[in-house]
Amino acid sequence: MPTVTSTHDGACPVLVVEDDQDLREMMVQLLAYEGFDPTCACDGVEALARLHEAGPPPHVIVLDMMM
């Protein structure tokens, strides 16, 4: 499996967009455990707000296509 690296504090920023709260929390915990820097959003509007926030943009966006 390829290694994902980041220039920001050693953790690759990931945005998780998922409407199911339990699944969203599980994904965030798993990504954090694996050394990523996850941020989450519960819908597309919140995801766009997260993308416009200051700070490094996510290197990866994981989203639920059937919200």
Secondary structure, DSSP 8 states (H G I E B T S, - for coil): ------SSTT--EEEEE-S-HHHHHHHHHHHHHTT-EEEEESSHHHHHHHHHSSS---SEEEE-S--
